[in-house]
Amino acid sequence: MNQFFCWNDRLGIPLPSLHQDWDMYSERDRTFIVTEWEIIRGTIPERVIALEAVINLKQVQLFEEENFERSCTINSDIAELASRINDLHIWYRMNQEIENKRHS
């Protein structure tokens, strides 16, 4: 990516990777970071929809699965996907904090 963002395999998006306080970055860097984050943030709803589709497929599998151990594995997979969605929602709301910093 670049010096301000790092790819997160679990969430499937780059995440901010800031190594100093916000005020320590130049105005140019802060503008770049906010602009990049807004672009990345815009992809989060699509990512959530894709994960929800996988959950739906796994729920069908779970409903049809007769093997208890396999059912537990599928259920665990669903829980992990739901956790990713939750984390994506948290990152999606992160824009509000960055916007406040940009206008400070």
VMD Tcl script that draws the C-alpha trace (Angstrom):
set ca {
  {0.00 0.00 0.00}
  {1.74 3.12 1.27}
  {3.22 4.44 4.48}
  {-0.18 5.37 5.94}
  {-2.23 2.23 5.23}
  {-1.63 -1.49 5.61}
  {-3.64 -4.30 3.99}
  {-5.76 -6.30 6.44}
  {-6.39 -9.83 5.16}
  {-9.13 -10.52 7.71}
  {-11.27 -7.55 6.69}
  {-10.22 -7.41 3.05}
  {-9.43 -3.69 3.10}
  {-6.44 -1.49 3.87}
  {-6.51 0.04 7.35}
  {-4.84 3.19 8.65}
  {-1.39 2.53 10.04}
  {-0.42 5.82 11.61}
  {2.77 5.87 13.63}
  {2.57 9.29 15.20}
  {-0.02 11.68 16.59}
  {-2.34 13.21 13.99}
  {-1.00 16.72 14.63}
  {2.53 15.57 13.82}
  {1.60 14.91 10.17}
  {1.90 17.72 7.66}
  {-1.28 19.26 6.27}
  {-0.50 17.59 2.94}
  {-0.17 14.15 4.58}
  {-3.35 14.63 6.59}
  {-5.27 15.58 3.46}
  {-3.90 12.52 1.67}
  {-4.79 10.23 4.60}
  {-8.34 11.55 4.86}
  {-8.88 11.36 1.10}
  {-7.53 7.81 0.90}
  {-9.60 6.74 3.90}
  {-12.76 8.16 2.33}
  {-12.09 6.06 -0.79}
  {-11.40 2.92 1.27}
  {-14.37 3.62 3.53}
  {-16.60 3.76 0.46}
  {-15.78 0.11 -0.27}
  {-16.84 -1.13 3.17}
  {-20.58 -1.50 2.40}
  {-19.74 -3.72 -0.61}
  {-17.42 -5.78 1.58}
  {-20.17 -6.21 4.18}
  {-22.64 -7.32 1.50}
  {-20.14 -9.90 0.21}
  {-19.59 -11.30 3.71}
  {-23.34 -11.40 4.35}
  {-23.76 -13.45 1.16}
  {-21.21 -15.97 2.44}
  {-23.03 -16.12 5.79}
  {-26.30 -16.83 3.98}
  {-24.70 -19.72 2.08}
  {-23.22 -21.10 5.27}
  {-26.60 -20.87 7.01}
  {-28.10 -23.01 4.25}
  {-25.26 -25.49 4.71}
  {-25.82 -25.47 8.46}
  {-29.53 -26.13 8.05}
  {-28.80 -29.13 5.83}
  {-25.81 -30.48 7.77}
  {-26.42 -33.66 9.77}
  {-22.89 -34.15 11.11}
  {-22.62 -32.43 14.49}
  {-18.89 -31.70 14.24}
  {-19.29 -30.23 10.78}
  {-22.24 -28.16 12.06}
  {-20.02 -26.74 14.79}
  {-17.38 -25.80 12.21}
  {-19.93 -24.07 9.98}
  {-21.39 -22.25 12.98}
  {-17.90 -21.10 13.96}
  {-17.31 -19.86 10.40}
  {-20.54 -17.87 10.56}
  {-19.51 -16.32 13.87}
  {-16.13 -15.31 12.41}
  {-17.76 -13.72 9.38}
  {-20.21 -11.85 11.63}
  {-17.25 -10.60 13.69}
  {-15.62 -9.28 10.52}
  {-18.82 -7.46 9.61}
  {-18.93 -5.92 13.08}
  {-15.32 -4.75 12.75}
  {-16.03 -3.30 9.31}
  {-18.94 -1.33 10.77}
  {-16.60 0.06 13.45}
  {-14.06 1.10 10.82}
  {-16.85 2.61 8.70}
  {-17.79 4.88 11.60}
  {-14.11 5.84 12.01}
  {-14.64 8.49 9.32}
  {-16.43 10.70 11.83}
  {-13.33 10.87 14.03}
  {-11.03 11.58 11.10}
  {-13.38 14.28 9.80}
  {-13.38 15.96 13.21}
  {-9.58 15.94 13.24}
  {-9.42 17.34 9.73}
  {-11.57 20.31 10.71}
  {-9.72 21.00 13.97}
}
mol new
graphics top color blue
foreach p $ca { graphics top sphere $p radius 0.5 }
foreach p [lrange $ca 0 end-1] q [lrange $ca 1 end] { graphics top cylinder $p $q radius 0.2 }
display resetview
